[in-house]
Amino acid sequence: QAQLVESGGGLVQPGGSLRLSCATSGIIFSLYVMGWYRQAPGKVRELVARITRGSSTNYADSVKGRFTISRDNAKNTVYLQMNFLKPDDTAVYYCNALHFMSGAEHWGQGTQVTVSS
């Protein structure tokens, strides 16, 4: 059974940094495109960053230059380094795994990130 467990969220001041982690189990991690999504209150869930099996990346325009997604296939874990955080980054952040061939998809439970002074 696939499990994605996010960690690293919390309260941070504007301009600060956080590093989110998503530890996976029950999937062949190397066969999945991994992504981070976020959902703010009253808004739709949006893609923040994605990393392919070959470690190509893409980012939402709103986070380019501030966030970095990476993956460690040996640890079955994907990371999101978030720098220069803004209040608009406040949201629940979700980890997503998408099988590159079948389209099978799995979600984590989410971790809250709050950017506030």
N, C-alpha and C positions, 0 to 999 in steps of 0.2 A: 504494500500500500504506500502510495506516494505521500511524503510529508515534506513540507517546506516550513521552516521555522525562522522567522525574522527576529533580529535583536539589534540593539544599539540606538533605538529611538530615545527621545527625551525632550527636556526643555533646554533651549539654548538662546543666548542673546543674539540680536542681529549682528551679522558680521562673524559669527562663530562658526564652528565646524562640528560635524558629526560623521561617524562612519557606521553605516548599516551593514549587517551581515545577514545572509540567508543560507542556512545550512539545510541541505536536502538529504533525503534518504528514500529508499524504495524506488528510485529511478536510475537509469543509466545516464548519469549527469552529462557525459560528453555528447550525448545524442540530442540534447536540448538547447534551444535558444533561450537565454535567460533574460528576464526583464524586470525592471522596477516600475511600478505604477503608483499613482497617488490619487487620493480623493479627499478634497476639502469639503467641509459642511455645505450642503446645498449645491454642490457641483458634481459633474460627471467624473468618473474615473478617467485619468489620462496617463498616457505613456510618458515616463520620465526619461528612461534610458534602456537600451537593449544591447546585448552582446551576443554575437553568433558563436557557433562552435569553433570557428577559426579566430575568434576574438576581435572581429570587426565590430565597431560600435556606432550607435547613433543616439542622438539626444534631442529632447524637446528644445526648441529655441530658447525657452525661458531659463534653461539651466546650463546651456553651452558655456564652457569656460569656467564654470563653477563646480560642476559635479563630474565625477569620474566613476564609470562602472568597470569592474574587473571580475575575473573568475579564476578560481583555483580548481582545476579538474582533479587534482590529487586529494583535495579536501571536500570535493562535492559542494563547494560554497561559492556564492556570488556576493560581491561587495558593492556598496555605493558610498564613495567618499563625497561628502557634501561640504563645500567651503563657501565662505562669504554668504551665509544664509540670510534670507530676507523673511519678513513676516508673511509674505505671499507663499512661502514654501511650507507653511503650516498645513499639515494634512496627515491622514493615515497613509503610510507607505506599504505597498504590497509587493511581494515577490511573486514572479510568474515564471513558469517553465512551460515551454512549447516544443513538443517533439518535432524535429525538423522534417520528418516524413509523414507521420500519421496525423499530425495536427492535434494529438492528445495534449490537453492543457491542465495545469495544476496551479493552485494559488495557495499562498500562505495566509495566515490569519490577520496579518497587518501589524504594524508598529506605529505608534503615534509620534510625530515630530511636531513640536511647538516652538516657534521662533517668536520670542517676545522679550521686551525689556521689563 
